[in-house]
Amino acid sequence: FVVSMFWALYLYDRELVYPKLLDNFIPPWLNHGMHTTVLPFIIIEMRTTHHQYPSRICGLATVCTFSIGYILW
């Protein structure tokens, strides 16, 4: 998600995610490395790790509880 969203926004309008001012501090090769090199690790994790998800009702209840708690806080 990070890789595709960053580069999509970067191609659409660079100033949204990476203003030209940052080129003075972070070279373009490092920016590319930070936002592209994670892709192989994401793919490796997807292929090698089995995730055990909660039931739909339990997951929905948990998300709703945290959302309501966050709003009320």
C-alpha atoms as a printed R data frame, in Angstrom:
   type eleno elety resid chain resno       x       y       z
1  ATOM     1    CA   PHE     A     1   0.000   0.000   0.000
2  ATOM     2    CA   VAL     A     2   2.742   2.445   0.970
3  ATOM     3    CA   VAL     A     3   4.729   1.840  -2.191
4  ATOM     4    CA   SER     A     4   1.810   2.203  -4.585
5  ATOM     5    CA   MET     A     5   0.179   5.162  -2.820
6  ATOM     6    CA   PHE     A     6   3.415   7.112  -2.412
7  ATOM     7    CA   TRP     A     7   4.460   6.740  -6.039
8  ATOM     8    CA   ALA     A     8   0.937   7.376  -7.344
9  ATOM     9    CA   LEU     A     9   0.730  10.632  -5.377
10 ATOM    10    CA   TYR     A    10   4.315  11.493  -6.309
11 ATOM    11    CA   LEU     A    11   3.529  11.123 -10.010
12 ATOM    12    CA   TYR     A    12   0.235  13.020  -9.655
13 ATOM    13    CA   ASP     A    13   1.629  15.953  -7.659
14 ATOM    14    CA   ARG     A    14   5.039  15.678  -6.077
15 ATOM    15    CA   GLU     A    15   4.419  18.529  -3.633
16 ATOM    16    CA   LEU     A    16   1.707  16.506  -1.878
17 ATOM    17    CA   VAL     A    17   4.091  13.905  -0.491
18 ATOM    18    CA   TYR     A    18   7.660  15.055  -1.141
19 ATOM    19    CA   PRO     A    19   8.206  18.802  -1.611
20 ATOM    20    CA   LYS     A    20  11.240  19.896  -3.636
21 ATOM    21    CA   LEU     A    21  12.590  21.552  -0.481
22 ATOM    22    CA   LEU     A    22  13.337  18.082   0.884
23 ATOM    23    CA   ASP     A    23  15.807  17.446  -1.957
24 ATOM    24    CA   ASN     A    24  18.239  19.644  -0.013
25 ATOM    25    CA   PHE     A    25  18.156  17.221   2.920
26 ATOM    26    CA   ILE     A    26  17.221  13.831   1.455
27 ATOM    27    CA   PRO     A    27  18.805  12.896  -1.878
28 ATOM    28    CA   PRO     A    28  16.500  11.427  -4.538
29 ATOM    29    CA   TRP     A    29  18.226   8.020  -4.427
30 ATOM    30    CA   LEU     A    30  17.509   7.765  -0.678
31 ATOM    31    CA   ASN     A    31  13.866   8.753  -1.187
32 ATOM    32    CA   HIS     A    32  13.563   6.083  -3.865
33 ATOM    33    CA   GLY     A    33  15.191   3.550  -1.554
34 ATOM    34    CA   MET     A    34  12.917   4.337   1.376
35 ATOM    35    CA   HIS     A    35   9.733   4.037  -0.662
36 ATOM    36    CA   THR     A    36  10.583   1.207  -3.040
37 ATOM    37    CA   THR     A    37  12.861  -1.267  -1.246
38 ATOM    38    CA   VAL     A    38  10.087  -2.240   1.163
39 ATOM    39    CA   LEU     A    39   8.169  -3.884  -1.696
40 ATOM    40    CA   PRO     A    40  10.235  -7.117  -1.811
41 ATOM    41    CA   PHE     A    41   9.896  -7.506   1.957
42 ATOM    42    CA   ILE     A    42   6.130  -7.050   1.745
43 ATOM    43    CA   ILE     A    43   5.912  -9.705  -0.954
44 ATOM    44    CA   ILE     A    44   8.141 -12.097   1.026
45 ATOM    45    CA   GLU     A    45   6.000 -11.654   4.143
46 ATOM    46    CA   MET     A    46   2.801 -12.222   2.162
47 ATOM    47    CA   ARG     A    47   4.176 -15.478   0.744
48 ATOM    48    CA   THR     A    48   5.757 -16.883   3.927
49 ATOM    49    CA   THR     A    49   3.564 -15.798   6.846
50 ATOM    50    CA   HIS     A    50   0.209 -17.318   7.674
51 ATOM    51    CA   HIS     A    51  -2.028 -14.788   9.391
52 ATOM    52    CA   GLN     A    52  -4.845 -15.978  11.603
53 ATOM    53    CA   TYR     A    53  -7.703 -13.514  11.448
54 ATOM    54    CA   PRO     A    54 -10.500 -13.189  14.025
55 ATOM    55    CA   SER     A    55 -14.083 -13.955  13.126
56 ATOM    56    CA   ARG     A    56 -15.935 -11.223  11.256
57 ATOM    57    CA   ILE     A    57 -18.139 -10.339  14.246
58 ATOM    58    CA   CYS     A    58 -15.227 -10.221  16.686
59 ATOM    59    CA   GLY     A    59 -13.132  -8.105  14.304
60 ATOM    60    CA   LEU     A    60 -15.977  -5.705  13.607
61 ATOM    61    CA   ALA     A    61 -16.769  -5.350  17.315
62 ATOM    62    CA   THR     A    62 -13.118  -4.599  18.069
63 ATOM    63    CA   VAL     A    63 -12.836  -1.974  15.323
64 ATOM    64    CA   CYS     A    64 -16.103  -0.329  16.410
65 ATOM    65    CA   THR     A    65 -15.022  -0.293  20.058
66 ATOM    66    CA   PHE     A    66 -11.695   1.351  19.264
67 ATOM    67    CA   SER     A    67 -13.325   3.826  16.863
68 ATOM    68    CA   ILE     A    68 -15.950   4.905  19.376
69 ATOM    69    CA   GLY     A    69 -13.322   5.103  22.113
70 ATOM    70    CA   TYR     A    70 -11.129   7.267  19.891
71 ATOM    71    CA   ILE     A    71 -14.016   9.589  19.005
72 ATOM    72    CA   LEU     A    72 -15.084   9.954  22.644
73 ATOM    73    CA   TRP     A    73 -11.560  10.520  23.867
